[in-house]
Amino acid sequence: MKWEDMRRSRNVEDRRGERPSMRGAGRGMFPGRRGGGGLGNLILMLLMSRGRGKWILILLLALFFIGGGSGLFNGGLTQNPSNSEITQQETRQGQVSKDQATDKEADFLSAVLASTEDYWTKQFQANNLNYTPPKLVIYNEGTMTGGCGFGESTAGPFYCPADQSVYIDLSFMRELANKYGAPGDFAMAYVLAHEVGHHVQQLVGTMDQFQATIRRKPSMQNQLTVRLELQADYFAGGWARFAEEQGVLEQGDLDEALQAVHSVGDDTLQKENYGYVVPDSFTHGTSKQRQEWFARGYQYKGSFEQADTFSATID
């Protein structure tokens, strides 16, 4: 990806080196990722409908918990400012090389975020809406969110609707290549675009309706969560088409994104982690489903009219 000459986003907060003030459990966009605990973060969804140009809000936001007990919407948790000065000293003394190694990665994500801002501003304007971009928080090991509990590196990248922020530990960029077999800068660009897709879902105001739906029909939680994640993949594909039209993609970039999409399918991750799959437990979709919806978003340029993962056949 030819990102060096792209503009940088101003909506980036660098928390690398800050000492986490609380421990919790986390889970992000990688359903089979194993680590210390679990924090559900599978977000909201909208369904766009044709007819009279109105946005029809249907569904949904999904969250679920594994382990821990610290969830995305437990609210009110803040960092402990008393640790700040000590942590900065420790970073300078013991973590400098690690932070220096990720400066270019932070710069890269800032450029990708700026591109998503341009894309979604354009998309929202086309639908007579205003787009407010999310904040990107980069951190080491763990950090407090603004209303979604404690986020850990083991959760992978995640979006917090309470503070409208995407959280990424930059070490994940190397893990994506080394552990998940999805190398390349555009693989990571897809990950960020997917999380921004959740922010788009948040902005249309479907959270309350989703939570009400899940309360009425808790048995549908996994099914609906799969569909919301597929829509986030669709939105990421729409941004990828925009990036291509801006002339910033290089040969092989789309293949990198598709490999990343494949690597985070429920079936692929469960096979790698357990040696078998349990379809009823899927919460993100199979590798094939995720690739198909990413490709659909690319084909239709992320058009809202084609974004219906809820009434469409996804098998």
C-alpha angles and dihedrals in degrees: 000000000000096000104139095092095042120109119260126237120245090208097085125112117194112208098163110141096024114129112238110241098203139028126227141145126269145197127179139172094315106082097191098042111127123210143114104330135309142281116179116231113162109135147209134298141204134200118214117210132195121232128087090002093270126142109235113204112215114152164004173011122169130201132163137171137235120185121325108058097236110118138184097258105040090112138199101057117140138180122262106246093196091077096056102091095042091049093051090053092049090049093053091048103040113012105040096109092050093051093045089052091059100045092095090048091053090050090050094052090048089056092047091048090051089053091052088050091056092046098048094042087058093045094049093047089053087059095044092254135123120236121217110192122227124242119249114219117194117193147157123249098330145349141181117256126214097258106338099085126242120341119208132192089242088066093065120218114336142172123233112205092191093069097017093237137136115221122206132169102210092220085075090073090068092040090055089060100036102038104025098035094235108123127174136072094263090058088063091042087059091053092054092044089052092054091046086053088062089052089055088053090050093052094059090062103240098135098093093047092049094050090050090050093051092048090054095042110023091163089068095058098103094043093051093044090057090054094048091051091050089054090053087053089050091053091048089054090052091055090048089058090050091051090051092051089051088059097241100116122098130204109288097021095112090048089054091053093047091050090052091049090051093048093058098051115125093237094049094048094045092050091051095045101038109010093242140055133239107200094191088062095054114125103167107033135254122296090254093051093048093049091048094053093045088052091047091054089050091049095049095036091240093298111180091222090066096042098092105125091158104066095026123093108255102176 
